[in-house]
């Protein structure tokens, strides 16, 4: 199952980019990052077996185990790609939210987009380690 991060904005060479790379290299599943300009740009084509996850302030705030469980369920159902969308500064329109399979929030605090990308990469590593029974994640 491909984990595909589609993010608005360019991360360039930065500490956040190093964190994203560090965590995504650890994930056992294939990963891809697509960067789009803040406005416009062409979204990569969707495979019919793709689930869309929007990082959105109105979304669910799952714990790491629940996040991992959702990814594991999709993997077991044969989902080919999980596409994580990180919007620009103004977030997503209601129409975008309506087409998503899952809205996820990192809490009520506001996070810079580049840091949100790093946080997502870490959670993907954490989820893959939880599903593999790796000792990285400590619950409770």
N, CA, C and O atoms as CSV, one atom per row, in Angstrom:
chain,resi,resn,atom,element,x,y,z
A,1,UNK,N,N,0.847,-1.171,0.000
A,1,UNK,CA,C,0.000,0.000,0.000
A,1,UNK,C,C,0.896,1.239,0.000
A,1,UNK,O,O,1.789,1.369,0.838
A,2,UNK,N,N,0.656,2.127,-0.928
A,2,UNK,CA,C,1.424,3.362,-1.050
A,2,UNK,C,C,0.876,4.419,-0.096
A,2,UNK,O,O,-0.331,4.656,-0.049
A,3,UNK,N,N,1.759,5.048,0.657
A,3,UNK,CA,C,1.411,6.185,1.493
A,3,UNK,C,C,1.897,7.428,0.756
A,3,UNK,O,O,3.101,7.643,0.615
A,4,UNK,N,N,0.967,8.233,0.294
A,4,UNK,CA,C,1.280,9.349,-0.600
A,4,UNK,C,C,0.904,10.657,0.089
A,4,UNK,O,O,-0.271,10.905,0.356
A,5,UNK,N,N,1.894,11.484,0.373
A,5,UNK,CA,C,1.659,12.797,0.959
A,5,UNK,C,C,1.595,13.816,-0.171
A,5,UNK,O,O,2.548,13.966,-0.936
A,6,UNK,N,N,0.484,14.507,-0.271
A,6,UNK,CA,C,0.322,15.573,-1.255
A,6,UNK,C,C,0.155,16.857,-0.456
A,6,UNK,O,O,-0.839,17.047,0.245
A,7,UNK,N,N,1.144,17.732,-0.576
A,7,UNK,CA,C,1.180,18.916,0.272
A,7,UNK,C,C,1.288,20.184,-0.549
A,7,UNK,O,O,1.976,20.223,-1.569
A,8,UNK,N,N,0.603,21.220,-0.094
A,8,UNK,CA,C,0.730,22.541,-0.691
A,8,UNK,C,C,1.980,23.195,-0.107
A,8,UNK,O,O,2.227,23.121,1.097
A,9,UNK,N,N,2.754,23.827,-0.960
A,9,UNK,CA,C,3.959,24.516,-0.518
A,9,UNK,C,C,5.200,23.659,-0.701
A,9,UNK,O,O,5.127,22.432,-0.762
A,10,UNK,N,N,6.330,24.328,-0.788
A,10,UNK,CA,C,7.617,23.673,-0.981
A,10,UNK,C,C,8.369,23.649,0.341
A,10,UNK,O,O,8.500,24.674,1.009
A,11,UNK,N,N,8.858,22.483,0.709
A,11,UNK,CA,C,9.567,22.348,1.981
A,11,UNK,C,C,11.052,22.678,1.844
A,11,UNK,O,O,11.688,23.098,2.810
A,12,UNK,N,N,11.605,22.488,0.644
A,12,UNK,CA,C,13.007,22.821,0.397
A,12,UNK,C,C,13.955,22.102,1.342
A,12,UNK,O,O,13.654,21.020,1.846
A,13,UNK,N,N,15.095,22.718,1.572
A,13,UNK,CA,C,16.071,22.191,2.535
A,13,UNK,C,C,15.798,22.871,3.866
A,13,UNK,O,O,15.997,24.076,4.017
A,14,UNK,N,N,15.349,22.098,4.809
A,14,UNK,CA,C,14.982,22.662,6.100
A,14,UNK,C,C,15.047,21.560,7.151
A,14,UNK,O,O,15.090,20.378,6.809
A,15,UNK,N,N,15.055,21.936,8.420
A,15,UNK,CA,C,15.000,20.911,9.471
A,15,UNK,C,C,13.746,20.041,9.359
A,15,UNK,O,O,13.791,18.843,9.638
A,16,UNK,N,N,12.618,20.653,8.946
A,16,UNK,CA,C,11.388,19.868,8.786
A,16,UNK,C,C,11.548,18.828,7.678
A,16,UNK,O,O,11.083,17.697,7.815
A,17,UNK,N,N,12.203,19.209,6.584
A,17,UNK,CA,C,12.438,18.273,5.482
A,17,UNK,C,C,13.294,17.103,5.944
A,17,UNK,O,O,13.056,15.961,5.552
A,18,UNK,N,N,14.289,17.389,6.778
A,18,UNK,CA,C,15.129,16.312,7.315
A,18,UNK,C,C,14.320,15.348,8.165
A,18,UNK,O,O,14.515,14.134,8.092
A,19,UNK,N,N,13.409,15.885,8.974
A,19,UNK,CA,C,12.544,15.018,9.787
A,19,UNK,C,C,11.638,14.159,8.912
A,19,UNK,O,O,11.491,12.961,9.152
A,20,UNK,N,N,11.032,14.771,7.898
A,20,UNK,CA,C,10.167,14.016,6.989
A,20,UNK,C,C,10.955,12.869,6.374
A,20,UNK,O,O,10.498,11.726,6.388
A,21,UNK,N,N,12.121,13.161,5.841
A,21,UNK,CA,C,12.953,12.121,5.227
A,21,UNK,C,C,13.335,11.039,6.226
A,21,UNK,O,O,13.263,9.848,5.922
A,22,UNK,N,N,13.740,11.457,7.414
A,22,UNK,CA,C,14.162,10.497,8.439
A,22,UNK,C,C,13.051,9.497,8.759
A,22,UNK,O,O,13.296,8.292,8.821
A,23,UNK,N,N,11.839,9.994,8.961
A,23,UNK,CA,C,10.743,9.097,9.334
A,23,UNK,C,C,10.244,8.275,8.153
A,23,UNK,O,O,9.986,7.082,8.308
A,24,UNK,N,N,10.104,8.876,6.986
A,24,UNK,CA,C,9.576,8.116,5.847
A,24,UNK,C,C,10.532,7.008,5.410
A,24,UNK,O,O,10.083,5.992,4.881
A,25,UNK,N,N,11.830,7.177,5.615
A,25,UNK,CA,C,12.785,6.110,5.286
A,25,UNK,C,C,12.579,4.878,6.152
A,25,UNK,O,O,12.942,3.773,5.749
A,26,UNK,N,N,12.004,5.050,7.329
A,26,UNK,CA,C,11.787,3.942,8.259
A,26,UNK,C,C,10.505,3.161,7.962
A,26,UNK,O,O,10.367,2.010,8.378
A,27,UNK,N,N,9.585,3.774,7.257
A,27,UNK,CA,C,8.284,3.140,6.990
A,27,UNK,C,C,8.478,1.970,6.016
A,27,UNK,O,O,9.128,2.114,4.981
A,28,UNK,N,N,7.914,0.829,6.359
A,28,UNK,CA,C,8.081,-0.366,5.522
A,28,UNK,C,C,7.308,-0.271,4.207
A,28,UNK,O,O,7.714,-0.866,3.209
A,29,UNK,N,N,6.209,0.464,4.195
A,29,UNK,CA,C,5.417,0.615,2.979
A,29,UNK,C,C,6.069,1.622,2.050
A,29,UNK,O,O,6.831,2.476,2.502
A,30,UNK,N,N,5.782,1.534,0.761
A,30,UNK,CA,C,6.311,2.564,-0.143
A,30,UNK,C,C,5.659,3.918,0.167
A,30,UNK,O,O,4.484,3.995,0.527
A,31,UNK,N,N,6.449,4.968,0.018
A,31,UNK,CA,C,5.955,6.320,0.273
A,31,UNK,C,C,6.291,7.216,-0.911
A,31,UNK,O,O,7.221,6.948,-1.673
A,32,UNK,N,N,5.523,8.274,-1.046
A,32,UNK,CA,C,5.765,9.268,-2.092
A,32,UNK,C,C,5.324,10.623,-1.550
A,32,UNK,O,O,4.373,10.721,-0.775
A,33,UNK,N,N,6.030,11.656,-1.970
A,33,UNK,CA,C,5.637,13.026,-1.632
A,33,UNK,C,C,5.440,13.789,-2.935
A,33,UNK,O,O,6.299,13.770,-3.816
A,34,UNK,N,N,4.307,14.454,-3.043
A,34,UNK,CA,C,4.040,15.351,-4.159
A,34,UNK,C,C,3.811,16.732,-3.573
A,34,UNK,O,O,2.958,16.921,-2.706
A,35,UNK,N,N,4.582,17.692,-4.058
A,35,UNK,CA,C,4.393,19.075,-3.626
A,35,UNK,C,C,3.663,19.840,-4.719
A,35,UNK,O,O,3.986,19.728,-5.901
A,36,UNK,N,N,2.684,20.610,-4.306
A,36,UNK,CA,C,1.923,21.462,-5.213
A,36,UNK,C,C,2.105,22.911,-4.786
A,36,UNK,O,O,2.374,23.175,-3.614
A,37,UNK,N,N,1.963,23.859,-5.716
A,37,UNK,CA,C,2.027,25.271,-5.299
A,37,UNK,C,C,0.868,25.588,-4.356
A,37,UNK,O,O,-0.102,24.834,-4.277
A,38,UNK,N,N,0.976,26.703,-3.647
A,38,UNK,CA,C,-0.081,27.086,-2.704
A,38,UNK,C,C,-1.439,27.205,-3.380
A,38,UNK,O,O,-2.469,26.908,-2.774
A,39,UNK,N,N,-1.439,27.639,-4.636
A,39,UNK,CA,C,-2.685,27.756,-5.401
A,39,UNK,C,C,-2.490,27.041,-6.730
A,39,UNK,O,O,-1.420,27.127,-7.332
A,40,UNK,N,N,-3.513,26.341,-7.189
A,40,UNK,CA,C,-3.442,25.681,-8.489
A,40,UNK,C,C,-2.615,24.410,-8.435
A,40,UNK,O,O,-2.526,23.749,-7.401
A,41,UNK,N,N,-2.011,24.081,-9.570
A,41,UNK,CA,C,-1.250,22.846,-9.658
A,41,UNK,C,C,-2.162,21.673,-9.961
A,41,UNK,O,O,-3.365,21.724,-9.707
A,42,UNK,N,N,-1.583,20.627,-10.500
A,42,UNK,CA,C,-2.369,19.468,-10.899
A,42,UNK,C,C,-2.209,18.332,-9.896
A,42,UNK,O,O,-1.101,17.872,-9.620
A,43,UNK,N,N,-3.333,17.896,-9.365
A,43,UNK,CA,C,-3.354,16.769,-8.436
A,43,UNK,C,C,-3.027,15.499,-9.222
A,43,UNK,O,O,-3.564,15.301,-10.312
A,44,UNK,N,N,-2.155,14.635,-8.689
A,44,UNK,CA,C,-1.869,13.376,-9.386
A,44,UNK,C,C,-3.145,12.552,-9.577
A,44,UNK,O,O,-4.072,12.624,-8.771
A,45,UNK,N,N,-3.174,11.775,-10.650
A,45,UNK,CA,C,-4.345,10.937,-10.954
A,45,UNK,C,C,-4.624,9.981,-9.797
A,45,UNK,O,O,-3.713,9.516,-9.112
A,46,UNK,N,N,-5.903,9.706,-9.604
A,46,UNK,CA,C,-6.329,8.810,-8.529
A,46,UNK,C,C,-6.590,7.408,-9.051
A,46,UNK,O,O,-7.290,7.228,-10.048
A,47,UNK,N,N,-6.034,6.430,-8.385
A,47,UNK,CA,C,-6.363,5.039,-8.623
A,47,UNK,C,C,-7.711,4.780,-7.954
A,47,UNK,O,O,-7.987,5.373,-6.911
A,48,UNK,N,N,-8.554,3.924,-8.511
A,48,UNK,CA,C,-9.858,3.668,-7.880
A,48,UNK,C,C,-9.750,3.125,-6.456
A,48,UNK,O,O,-10.667,3.310,-5.657
A,49,UNK,N,N,-8.668,2.475,-6.137
A,49,UNK,CA,C,-8.486,1.905,-4.801
A,49,UNK,C,C,-7.709,2.848,-3.886
A,49,UNK,O,O,-6.856,2.401,-3.119
A,50,UNK,N,N,-7.995,4.150,-3.959
A,50,UNK,CA,C,-7.306,5.147,-3.146
A,50,UNK,C,C,-8.236,5.670,-2.063
A,50,UNK,O,O,-9.403,5.964,-2.321
A,51,UNK,N,N,-7.717,5.783,-0.864
A,51,UNK,CA,C,-8.425,6.444,0.232
A,51,UNK,C,C,-7.804,7.823,0.410
A,51,UNK,O,O,-6.586,7.985,0.333
A,52,UNK,N,N,-8.658,8.813,0.647
A,52,UNK,CA,C,-8.218,10.195,0.807
A,52,UNK,C,C,-8.347,10.599,2.272
A,52,UNK,O,O,-9.416,10.489,2.871
A,53,UNK,N,N,-7.236,11.068,2.835
A,53,UNK,CA,C,-7.214,11.566,4.209
A,53,UNK,C,C,-6.818,13.033,4.156
A,53,UNK,O,O,-5.732,13.366,3.681
A,54,UNK,N,N,-7.688,13.910,4.639
A,54,UNK,CA,C,-7.389,15.336,4.705
A,54,UNK,C,C,-6.939,15.684,6.106
A,54,UNK,O,O,-7.614,15.360,7.084
A,55,UNK,N,N,-5.791,16.350,6.203
A,55,UNK,CA,C,-5.405,16.922,7.482
A,55,UNK,C,C,-6.159,18.229,7.600
A,55,UNK,O,O,-5.905,19.176,6.856
A,56,UNK,N,N,-7.089,18.273,8.542
A,56,UNK,CA,C,-8.032,19.384,8.611
A,56,UNK,C,C,-8.400,19.652,10.064
A,56,UNK,O,O,-8.606,18.722,10.843
A,57,UNK,N,N,-8.480,20.906,10.416
A,57,UNK,CA,C,-8.777,21.278,11.796
A,57,UNK,C,C,-10.129,20.775,12.284
A,57,UNK,O,O,-10.346,20.683,13.492
A,58,UNK,N,N,-11.039,20.450,11.379
A,58,UNK,CA,C,-12.358,19.963,11.782
A,58,UNK,C,C,-12.395,18.445,11.924
A,58,UNK,O,O,-13.441,17.881,12.247
A,59,UNK,N,N,-11.278,17.784,11.689
A,59,UNK,CA,C,-11.257,16.330,11.642
A,59,UNK,C,C,-11.208,15.653,12.995
A,59,UNK,O,O,-11.156,16.295,14.044
A,60,UNK,N,N,-11.227,14.325,12.930
A,60,UNK,CA,C,-11.081,13.483,14.112
A,60,UNK,C,C,-9.684,13.672,14.693
A,60,UNK,O,O,-8.750,14.034,13.978
A,61,UNK,N,N,-9.549,13.426,15.981
A,61,UNK,CA,C,-8.248,13.457,16.640
A,61,UNK,C,C,-7.950,12.062,17.201
A,61,UNK,O,O,-7.993,11.853,18.414
A,62,UNK,N,N,-7.648,11.114,16.313
A,62,UNK,CA,C,-7.425,9.749,16.786
A,62,UNK,C,C,-6.107,9.645,17.549
A,62,UNK,O,O,-5.186,10.434,17.343
A,63,UNK,N,N,-6.042,8.666,18.422
A,63,UNK,CA,C,-4.758,8.327,19.027
A,63,UNK,C,C,-3.921,7.568,18.012
A,63,UNK,O,O,-4.409,7.200,16.944
A,64,UNK,N,N,-2.670,7.338,18.346
A,64,UNK,CA,C,-1.765,6.661,17.415
A,64,UNK,C,C,-2.204,5.236,17.108
A,64,UNK,O,O,-2.056,4.779,15.975
A,65,UNK,N,N,-2.739,4.528,18.094
A,65,UNK,CA,C,-3.181,3.156,17.853
A,65,UNK,C,C,-4.396,3.142,16.921
A,65,UNK,O,O,-4.471,2.310,16.017
A,66,UNK,N,N,-5.340,4.052,17.135
A,66,UNK,CA,C,-6.510,4.122,16.248
A,66,UNK,C,C,-6.093,4.505,14.836
A,66,UNK,O,O,-6.641,3.984,13.864
A,67,UNK,N,N,-5.132,5.405,14.714
A,67,UNK,CA,C,-4.604,5.792,13.405
A,67,UNK,C,C,-3.989,4.573,12.721
A,67,UNK,O,O,-4.258,4.312,11.548
A,68,UNK,N,N,-3.170,3.836,13.449
A,68,UNK,CA,C,-2.545,2.624,12.905
A,68,UNK,C,C,-3.594,1.585,12.529
A,68,UNK,O,O,-3.496,0.943,11.483
A,69,UNK,N,N,-4.597,1.425,13.385
A,69,UNK,CA,C,-5.656,0.440,13.103
A,69,UNK,C,C,-6.378,0.761,11.799
A,69,UNK,O,O,-6.689,-0.143,11.024
A,70,UNK,N,N,-6.646,2.042,11.553
A,70,UNK,CA,C,-7.333,2.430,10.314
A,70,UNK,C,C,-6.462,2.091,9.102
A,70,UNK,O,O,-6.954,1.541,8.116
A,71,UNK,N,N,-5.173,2.417,9.175
A,71,UNK,CA,C,-4.270,2.097,8.065
A,71,UNK,C,C,-4.164,0.585,7.873
A,71,UNK,O,O,-4.158,0.098,6.742
A,72,UNK,N,N,-4.081,-0.149,8.970
A,72,UNK,CA,C,-4.012,-1.609,8.883
A,72,UNK,C,C,-5.271,-2.205,8.268
A,72,UNK,O,O,-5.194,-3.144,7.476
A,73,UNK,N,N,-6.422,-1.664,8.630
A,73,UNK,CA,C,-7.691,-2.127,8.049
A,73,UNK,C,C,-7.701,-1.889,6.555
A,73,UNK,O,O,-8.059,-2.781,5.786
A,74,UNK,N,N,-7.312,-0.695,6.134
A,74,UNK,CA,C,-7.286,-0.394,4.703
A,74,UNK,C,C,-6.292,-1.296,3.975
A,74,UNK,O,O,-6.576,-1.783,2.881
A,75,UNK,N,N,-5.140,-1.513,4.578
A,75,UNK,CA,C,-4.152,-2.418,3.976
A,75,UNK,C,C,-4.758,-3.802,3.778
A,75,UNK,O,O,-4.628,-4.397,2.708
A,76,UNK,N,N,-5.424,-4.315,4.820
A,76,UNK,CA,C,-6.014,-5.645,4.769
A,76,UNK,C,C,-7.170,-5.738,3.782
A,76,UNK,O,O,-7.466,-6.823,3.280
A,77,UNK,N,N,-7.827,-4.621,3.497
A,77,UNK,CA,C,-8.919,-4.581,2.517
A,77,UNK,C,C,-8.414,-4.445,1.081
A,77,UNK,O,O,-9.205,-4.460,0.139
A,78,UNK,N,N,-7.106,-4.313,0.918
A,78,UNK,CA,C,-6.552,-4.227,-0.426
A,78,UNK,C,C,-6.469,-2.825,-1.001
A,78,UNK,O,O,-6.327,-2.661,-2.213
A,79,UNK,N,N,-6.556,-1.808,-0.147
A,79,UNK,CA,C,-6.407,-0.437,-0.627
A,79,UNK,C,C,-5.007,-0.281,-1.213
A,79,UNK,O,O,-4.023,-0.687,-0.595
A,80,UNK,N,N,-4.920,0.300,-2.393
A,80,UNK,CA,C,-3.622,0.451,-3.072
A,80,UNK,C,C,-2.856,1.685,-2.622
A,80,UNK,O,O,-1.627,1.671,-2.558
A,81,UNK,N,N,-3.588,2.759,-2.309
A,81,UNK,CA,C,-2.947,4.019,-1.938
A,81,UNK,C,C,-3.771,4.719,-0.877
A,81,UNK,O,O,-4.999,4.753,-0.946
A,82,UNK,N,N,-3.079,5.277,0.106
A,82,UNK,CA,C,-3.704,6.210,1.033
A,82,UNK,C,C,-3.037,7.545,0.769
A,82,UNK,O,O,-1.828,7.704,0.942
A,83,UNK,N,N,-3.852,8.500,0.345
A,83,UNK,CA,C,-3.346,9.817,-0.030
A,83,UNK,C,C,-3.683,10.808,1.082
A,83,UNK,O,O,-4.852,11.046,1.386
A,84,UNK,N,N,-2.650,11.374,1.675
A,84,UNK,CA,C,-2.782,12.345,2.744
A,84,UNK,C,C,-2.625,13.739,2.145
A,84,UNK,O,O,-1.593,14.046,1.547
A,85,UNK,N,N,-3.639,14.579,2.302
A,85,UNK,CA,C,-3.615,15.921,1.730
A,85,UNK,C,C,-3.387,16.950,2.828
A,85,UNK,O,O,-4.104,16.993,3.828
A,86,UNK,N,N,-2.360,17.783,2.612
A,86,UNK,CA,C,-2.066,18.890,3.512
A,86,UNK,C,C,-2.316,20.160,2.708
A,86,UNK,O,O,-1.641,20.414,1.711
A,87,UNK,N,N,-3.284,20.952,3.145
A,87,UNK,CA,C,-3.688,22.126,2.393
A,87,UNK,C,C,-2.784,23.321,2.588
A,87,UNK,O,O,-1.806,23.266,3.334
A,88,UNK,N,N,-3.117,24.384,1.918
A,88,UNK,CA,C,-2.413,25.656,2.065
A,88,UNK,C,C,-2.886,26.329,3.351
A,88,UNK,O,O,-3.631,25.735,4.130
A,89,UNK,N,N,-2.456,27.558,3.569
A,89,UNK,CA,C,-2.748,28.263,4.819
A,89,UNK,C,C,-4.235,28.372,5.124
A,89,UNK,O,O,-4.622,28.378,6.292
A,90,UNK,N,N,-5.073,28.460,4.099
A,90,UNK,CA,C,-6.510,28.590,4.326
A,90,UNK,C,C,-7.227,27.254,4.427
A,90,UNK,O,O,-8.453,27.219,4.538
A,91,UNK,N,N,-6.490,26.161,4.389
A,91,UNK,CA,C,-7.104,24.849,4.558
A,91,UNK,C,C,-7.901,24.409,3.342
A,91,UNK,O,O,-7.582,24.763,2.207
A,92,UNK,N,N,-8.950,23.627,3.601
A,92,UNK,CA,C,-9.744,23.021,2.538
A,92,UNK,C,C,-11.157,23.587,2.503
A,92,UNK,O,O,-11.685,24.045,3.516
A,93,UNK,N,N,-11.753,23.549,1.327
A,93,UNK,CA,C,-13.149,23.953,1.152
A,93,UNK,C,C,-14.062,22.815,1.609
A,93,UNK,O,O,-13.635,21.666,1.719
A,94,UNK,N,N,-15.309,23.151,1.870
A,94,UNK,CA,C,-16.286,22.132,2.275
A,94,UNK,C,C,-16.417,21.035,1.220
A,94,UNK,O,O,-16.619,19.868,1.558
A,95,UNK,N,N,-16.303,21.405,-0.055
A,95,UNK,CA,C,-16.407,20.409,-1.131
A,95,UNK,C,C,-15.260,19.399,-1.043
A,95,UNK,O,O,-15.465,18.211,-1.294
A,96,UNK,N,N,-14.064,19.854,-0.693
A,96,UNK,CA,C,-12.928,18.936,-0.517
A,96,UNK,C,C,-13.170,18.001,0.658
A,96,UNK,O,O,-12.913,16.800,0.576
A,97,UNK,N,N,-13.664,18.563,1.744
A,97,UNK,CA,C,-13.946,17.744,2.934
A,97,UNK,C,C,-14.981,16.663,2.615
A,97,UNK,O,O,-14.880,15.538,3.104
A,98,UNK,N,N,-15.956,17.002,1.809
A,98,UNK,CA,C,-17.038,16.061,1.486
A,98,UNK,C,C,-16.547,14.858,0.688
A,98,UNK,O,O,-17.163,13.793,0.743
A,99,UNK,N,N,-15.458,15.005,-0.047
A,99,UNK,CA,C,-14.964,13.895,-0.874
A,99,UNK,C,C,-13.941,13.026,-0.147
A,99,UNK,O,O,-13.536,11.986,-0.668
A,100,UNK,N,N,-13.520,13.436,1.040
A,100,UNK,CA,C,-12.491,12.693,1.773
A,100,UNK,C,C,-13.089,11.458,2.444
A,100,UNK,O,O,-14.266,11.429,2.804
A,101,UNK,N,N,-12.245,10.444,2.600
A,101,UNK,CA,C,-12.638,9.248,3.341
A,101,UNK,C,C,-12.460,9.439,4.842
A,101,UNK,O,O,-13.121,8.778,5.643
A,102,UNK,N,N,-11.555,10.358,5.220
A,102,UNK,CA,C,-11.294,10.579,6.633
A,102,UNK,C,C,-10.688,11.964,6.809
A,102,UNK,O,O,-9.761,12.336,6.090
A,103,UNK,N,N,-11.205,12.720,7.753
A,103,UNK,CA,C,-10.623,14.002,8.138
A,103,UNK,C,C,-9.874,13.785,9.445
A,103,UNK,O,O,-10.440,13.273,10.411
A,104,UNK,N,N,-8.611,14.170,9.477
A,104,UNK,CA,C,-7.773,13.972,10.657
A,104,UNK,C,C,-7.192,15.311,11.085
A,104,UNK,O,O,-6.732,16.097,10.256
A,105,UNK,N,N,-7.218,15.557,12.380
A,105,UNK,CA,C,-6.662,16.777,12.948
A,105,UNK,C,C,-5.559,16.413,13.934
A,105,UNK,O,O,-5.637,15.391,14.617
A,106,UNK,N,N,-4.538,17.253,14.002
A,106,UNK,CA,C,-3.491,17.098,15.014
A,106,UNK,C,C,-3.831,17.901,16.263
A,106,UNK,O,O,-2.943,18.291,17.021
A,107,UNK,N,N,-5.104,18.140,16.469
A,107,UNK,CA,C,-5.552,18.840,17.664
A,107,UNK,C,C,-6.040,20.238,17.336
A,107,UNK,O,O,-6.050,20.660,16.179
A,108,UNK,N,N,-6.439,20.937,18.366
A,108,UNK,CA,C,-7.031,22.252,18.176
A,108,UNK,C,C,-5.997,23.347,17.979
A,108,UNK,O,O,-6.339,24.461,17.580
A,109,UNK,N,N,-4.730,23.038,18.258
A,109,UNK,CA,C,-3.677,24.026,18.032
A,109,UNK,C,C,-3.427,24.188,16.540
A,109,UNK,O,O,-3.677,23.269,15.761
A,110,UNK,N,N,-2.940,25.343,16.147
A,110,UNK,CA,C,-2.584,25.587,14.757
A,110,UNK,C,C,-1.113,25.239,14.569
A,110,UNK,O,O,-0.260,25.687,15.335
A,111,UNK,N,N,-0.819,24.435,13.543
A,111,UNK,CA,C,0.552,24.007,13.259
A,111,UNK,C,C,0.996,24.546,11.904
A,111,UNK,O,O,0.198,24.586,10.968
A,112,UNK,N,N,2.261,24.963,11.782
A,112,UNK,CA,C,2.772,25.353,10.465
A,112,UNK,C,C,2.716,24.154,9.517
A,112,UNK,O,O,2.909,23.016,9.946
A,113,UNK,N,N,2.457,24.398,8.251
A,113,UNK,CA,C,2.292,23.307,7.292
A,113,UNK,C,C,3.519,22.415,7.201
A,113,UNK,O,O,3.386,21.197,7.073
A,114,UNK,N,N,4.697,22.992,7.263
A,114,UNK,CA,C,5.906,22.186,7.152
A,114,UNK,C,C,6.082,21.291,8.382
A,114,UNK,O,O,6.559,20.162,8.271
A,115,UNK,N,N,5.697,21.798,9.543
A,115,UNK,CA,C,5.768,20.979,10.752
A,115,UNK,C,C,4.690,19.897,10.727
A,115,UNK,O,O,4.930,18.775,11.173
A,116,UNK,N,N,3.512,20.223,10.211
A,116,UNK,CA,C,2.454,19.213,10.085
A,116,UNK,C,C,2.919,18.061,9.195
A,116,UNK,O,O,2.593,16.902,9.454
A,117,UNK,N,N,3.672,18.375,8.161
A,117,UNK,CA,C,4.191,17.335,7.276
A,117,UNK,C,C,5.143,16.406,8.036
A,117,UNK,O,O,5.096,15.186,7.878
A,118,UNK,N,N,6.008,17.005,8.864
A,118,UNK,CA,C,6.934,16.203,9.668
A,118,UNK,C,C,6.176,15.362,10.696
A,118,UNK,O,O,6.521,14.204,10.932
A,119,UNK,N,N,5.146,15.948,11.304
A,119,UNK,CA,C,4.349,15.215,12.283
A,119,UNK,C,C,3.625,14.046,11.618
A,119,UNK,O,O,3.539,12.962,12.195
A,120,UNK,N,N,3.112,14.256,10.429
A,120,UNK,CA,C,2.448,13.177,9.704
A,120,UNK,C,C,3.439,12.059,9.380
A,120,UNK,O,O,3.123,10.882,9.547
A,121,UNK,N,N,4.623,12.420,8.924
A,121,UNK,CA,C,5.636,11.411,8.607
A,121,UNK,C,C,5.957,10.574,9.844
A,121,UNK,O,O,6.090,9.354,9.754
A,122,UNK,N,N,6.082,11.230,10.995
A,122,UNK,CA,C,6.357,10.486,12.233
A,122,UNK,C,C,5.200,9.560,12.570
A,122,UNK,O,O,5.425,8.425,12.989
A,123,UNK,N,N,3.982,10.015,12.398
A,123,UNK,CA,C,2.825,9.168,12.710
A,123,UNK,C,C,2.724,7.981,11.753
A,123,UNK,O,O,2.267,6.907,12.143
A,124,UNK,N,N,3.143,8.168,10.518
A,124,UNK,CA,C,3.152,7.034,9.583
A,124,UNK,C,C,4.186,5.998,10.013
A,124,UNK,O,O,3.929,4.796,9.947
A,125,UNK,N,N,5.349,6.460,10.453
A,125,UNK,CA,C,6.355,5.523,10.991
A,125,UNK,C,C,5.812,4.847,12.239
A,125,UNK,O,O,5.943,3.633,12.398
A,126,UNK,N,N,5.205,5.624,13.120
A,126,UNK,CA,C,4.653,5.062,14.362
A,126,UNK,C,C,3.575,4.029,14.034
A,126,UNK,O,O,3.544,2.957,14.640
A,127,UNK,N,N,2.698,4.337,13.090
A,127,UNK,CA,C,1.632,3.398,12.716
A,127,UNK,C,C,2.215,2.107,12.170
A,127,UNK,O,O,1.768,1.018,12.532
A,128,UNK,N,N,3.213,2.223,11.300
A,128,UNK,CA,C,3.804,1.001,10.734
A,128,UNK,C,C,4.515,0.199,11.815
A,128,UNK,O,O,4.530,-1.030,11.758
A,129,UNK,N,N,5.101,0.869,12.793
A,129,UNK,CA,C,5.763,0.134,13.875
A,129,UNK,C,C,4.734,-0.529,14.791
A,129,UNK,O,O,4.959,-1.641,15.267
A,130,UNK,N,N,3.618,0.138,15.040
A,130,UNK,CA,C,2.548,-0.474,15.853
A,130,UNK,C,C,2.035,-1.733,15.172
A,130,UNK,O,O,1.877,-2.769,15.817
A,131,UNK,N,N,1.774,-1.650,13.874
A,131,UNK,CA,C,1.232,-2.795,13.140
A,131,UNK,C,C,2.237,-3.944,13.034
A,131,UNK,O,O,1.848,-5.099,12.860
A,132,UNK,N,N,3.531,-3.624,13.141
A,132,UNK,CA,C,4.573,-4.652,13.078
A,132,UNK,C,C,4.994,-5.124,14.474
A,132,UNK,O,O,5.942,-5.898,14.610
A,133,UNK,N,N,4.286,-4.655,15.514
A,133,UNK,CA,C,4.629,-4.981,16.902
A,133,UNK,C,C,6.056,-4.584,17.261
A,133,UNK,O,O,6.703,-5.255,18.065
A,134,UNK,N,N,6.541,-3.515,16.681
A,134,UNK,CA,C,7.855,-2.964,16.987
A,134,UNK,C,C,7.739,-2.176,18.296
A,134,UNK,O,O,6.698,-1.569,18.546
A,135,UNK,N,N,8.771,-2.170,19.130
A,135,UNK,CA,C,8.655,-1.509,20.440
A,135,UNK,C,C,8.743,0.024,20.424
A,135,UNK,O,O,8.766,0.635,21.492
A,136,UNK,N,N,8.792,0.660,19.251
A,136,UNK,CA,C,8.916,2.130,19.187
A,136,UNK,C,C,7.789,2.815,19.940
A,136,UNK,O,O,8.043,3.738,20.715
A,137,UNK,N,N,6.557,2.388,19.732
A,137,UNK,CA,C,5.401,3.041,20.357
A,137,UNK,C,C,5.189,2.467,21.751
A,137,UNK,O,O,5.187,1.252,21.951
A,138,UNK,N,N,5.011,3.365,22.701
A,138,UNK,CA,C,4.705,2.948,24.080
A,138,UNK,C,C,3.373,3.546,24.459
A,138,UNK,O,O,3.223,4.767,24.503
A,139,UNK,N,N,2.415,2.702,24.730
A,139,UNK,CA,C,1.068,3.158,25.064
A,139,UNK,C,C,0.933,3.289,26.581
A,139,UNK,O,O,1.358,2.405,27.324
A,140,UNK,N,N,0.345,4.384,27.033
A,140,UNK,CA,C,0.011,4.560,28.437
A,140,UNK,C,C,1.152,4.994,29.249
A,140,UNK,O,O,1.013,5.182,30.457
